[in-house]
Amino acid sequence: MILEDLALLKPADVMVRLGVSRARLYAWLSDGTLPSVRLGRSVRIPAADLAAWIEERRRDAGLPAREDG
């Protein structure tokens, strides 16, 4: 496992990356659509889970898988 797989992103960072509103992101987090972890009162999104979530949506939309590199 590489260190990037362990990275935890703040919701504000994920909002920028996905181009969604705060309300939309927190709706996804609260209903379990987007994986997250709680650290005390803070919410973080594992970077590896976000990447997998995005790829799953790409497949659902019929888009080709993203190639790393």
Backbone as CSV, one residue per row, in Angstrom:
resi,resn,N_x,N_y,N_z,CA_x,CA_y,CA_z,C_x,C_y,C_z
1,MET,0.858,-1.181,0.000,0.000,0.000,0.000,0.900,1.237,0.000
2,ILE,0.584,2.176,-0.873,1.382,3.392,-0.927,0.700,4.486,-0.107
3,LEU,1.471,5.487,0.248,0.980,6.546,1.124,-0.232,7.267,0.542
4,GLU,-0.296,7.429,-0.785,-1.439,8.099,-1.407,-2.743,7.372,-1.105
5,ASP,-2.679,6.052,-0.974,-3.880,5.276,-0.667,-4.426,5.605,0.713
6,LEU,-3.564,6.124,1.588,-3.969,6.441,2.949,-4.410,7.893,3.109
7,ALA,-4.279,8.704,2.068,-4.613,10.123,2.147,-6.093,10.318,2.461
8,LEU,-6.368,11.254,3.354,-7.735,11.610,3.706,-7.976,13.047,3.264
9,LEU,-9.040,13.254,2.512,-9.342,14.569,1.962,-10.430,15.263,2.776
10,LYS,-10.308,16.569,2.905,-11.345,17.367,3.559,-12.511,17.543,2.581
11,PRO,-13.714,17.661,3.111,-14.864,17.873,2.236,-14.688,19.061,1.281
12,ALA,-14.098,20.155,1.749,-13.901,21.324,0.885,-13.032,20.974,-0.319
13,ASP,-12.018,20.138,-0.120,-11.154,19.722,-1.231,-11.926,18.864,-2.232
14,VAL,-12.773,17.994,-1.720,-13.556,17.112,-2.585,-14.588,17.931,-3.369
15,MET,-15.194,18.945,-2.742,-16.148,19.806,-3.441,-15.494,20.453,-4.651
16,VAL,-14.261,20.938,-4.479,-13.541,21.578,-5.578,-13.222,20.550,-6.658
17,ARG,-12.710,19.389,-6.262,-12.346,18.354,-7.237,-13.537,17.891,-8.058
18,LEU,-14.695,17.761,-7.412,-15.881,17.260,-8.103,-16.726,18.375,-8.710
19,GLY,-16.499,19.607,-8.281,-17.279,20.731,-8.800,-18.728,20.692,-8.352
20,VAL,-18.947,20.296,-7.093,-20.304,20.222,-6.558,-20.438,21.164,-5.370
21,SER,-21.678,21.451,-5.020,-21.943,22.336,-3.890,-21.717,21.607,-2.566
22,ARG,-21.610,22.397,-1.519,-21.464,21.848,-0.167,-22.681,20.987,0.175
23,ALA,-23.866,21.479,-0.163,-25.101,20.744,0.145,-25.121,19.394,-0.564
24,ARG,-24.737,19.366,-1.845,-24.731,18.115,-2.606,-23.736,17.127,-1.993
25,LEU,-22.517,17.608,-1.684,-21.503,16.719,-1.122,-21.967,16.124,0.206
26,TYR,-22.501,16.966,1.095,-22.928,16.460,2.389,-24.149,15.550,2.277
27,ALA,-24.977,15.750,1.259,-26.084,14.816,1.029,-25.531,13.450,0.655
28,TRP,-24.539,13.429,-0.244,-23.907,12.163,-0.625,-23.240,11.485,0.571
29,LEU,-22.609,12.291,1.423,-21.941,11.723,2.602,-22.961,11.166,3.593
30,SER,-24.041,11.899,3.814,-25.012,11.465,4.827,-25.799,10.235,4.392
31,ASP,-26.051,10.094,3.074,-26.807,8.913,2.647,-25.910,7.741,2.245
32,GLY,-24.588,7.916,2.375,-23.658,6.824,2.099,-23.295,6.662,0.633
33,THR,-23.751,7.577,-0.221,-23.419,7.511,-1.634,-21.912,7.631,-1.838
34,LEU,-21.296,8.506,-1.076,-19.851,8.727,-1.138,-19.226,8.230,0.160
35,PRO,-18.260,7.325,0.091,-17.641,6.784,1.311,-16.904,7.865,2.097
36,SER,-16.976,7.760,3.409,-16.274,8.711,4.272,-15.943,8.053,5.604
37,VAL,-15.082,8.718,6.351,-14.754,8.282,7.706,-14.893,9.480,8.632
38,ARG,-15.231,9.200,9.860,-15.324,10.255,10.870,-14.123,10.151,11.791
39,LEU,-13.533,11.302,12.057,-12.436,11.417,13.016,-12.899,12.431,14.052
40,GLY,-13.488,11.915,15.119,-14.108,12.821,16.078,-15.300,13.482,15.416
41,ARG,-15.293,14.818,15.368,-16.376,15.558,14.720,-16.078,15.859,13.257
42,SER,-14.893,15.512,12.803,-14.488,15.797,11.423,-14.867,14.660,10.485
43,VAL,-15.146,15.030,9.262,-15.439,14.052,8.205,-14.298,14.117,7.203
44,ARG,-13.812,12.962,6.790,-12.766,12.900,5.771,-13.156,11.848,4.742
45,ILE,-12.702,12.070,3.518,-12.973,11.152,2.425,-11.651,10.520,2.012
46,PRO,-11.511,9.204,2.147,-10.281,8.553,1.710,-10.068,8.760,0.205
47,ALA,-8.876,9.213,-0.176,-8.573,9.501,-1.584,-8.766,8.269,-2.460
48,ALA,-8.367,7.108,-1.976,-8.522,5.873,-2.758,-9.993,5.549,-2.970
49,ASP,-10.823,5.773,-1.942,-12.261,5.529,-2.080,-12.894,6.518,-3.046
50,LEU,-12.446,7.775,-3.022,-12.958,8.766,-3.959,-12.626,8.373,-5.395
51,ALA,-11.391,7.939,-5.625,-10.981,7.523,-6.970,-11.819,6.334,-7.443
52,ALA,-12.057,5.370,-6.565,-12.862,4.201,-6.922,-14.306,4.612,-7.189
53,TRP,-14.826,5.546,-6.408,-16.191,6.036,-6.563,-16.352,6.715,-7.925
54,ILE,-15.366,7.513,-8.299,-15.396,8.195,-9.594,-15.343,7.168,-10.726
55,GLU,-14.453,6.195,-10.627,-14.349,5.166,-11.670,-15.648,4.367,-11.806
56,GLU,-16.295,4.089,-10.691,-17.570,3.367,-10.728,-18.609,4.170,-11.506
57,ARG,-18.648,5.474,-11.277,-19.588,6.322,-11.997,-19.242,6.414,-13.476
58,ARG,-17.955,6.395,-13.800,-17.538,6.399,-15.208,-18.044,5.138,-15.902
59,ARG,-17.875,3.985,-15.246,-18.355,2.721,-15.816,-19.874,2.746,-15.992
60,ASP,-20.581,3.253,-14.973,-22.045,3.335,-15.041,-22.504,4.211,-16.205
61,ALA,-21.702,5.217,-16.531,-22.042,6.130,-17.625,-21.565,5.605,-18.975
62,GLY,-20.910,4.448,-18.977,-20.426,3.862,-20.215,-19.135,4.478,-20.728
63,LEU,-18.425,5.197,-19.864,-17.157,5.802,-20.253,-16.018,4.811,-20.051
64,PRO,-14.951,4.935,-20.816,-13.814,4.024,-20.612,-13.135,4.291,-19.285
65,ALA,-12.523,3.254,-18.749,-11.772,3.395,-17.498,-10.599,4.337,-17.714
66,ARG,-10.293,5.098,-16.700,-9.163,6.025,-16.762,-7.885,5.227,-16.657
67,GLU,-6.925,5.531,-17.505,-5.643,4.857,-17.460,-4.652,5.724,-16.706
68,ASP,-3.994,5.134,-15.691,-2.982,5.860,-14.933,-1.710,5.911,-15.744
69,GLY,-1.000,7.055,-15.575,0.287,7.130,-16.239,0.384,8.142,-17.238
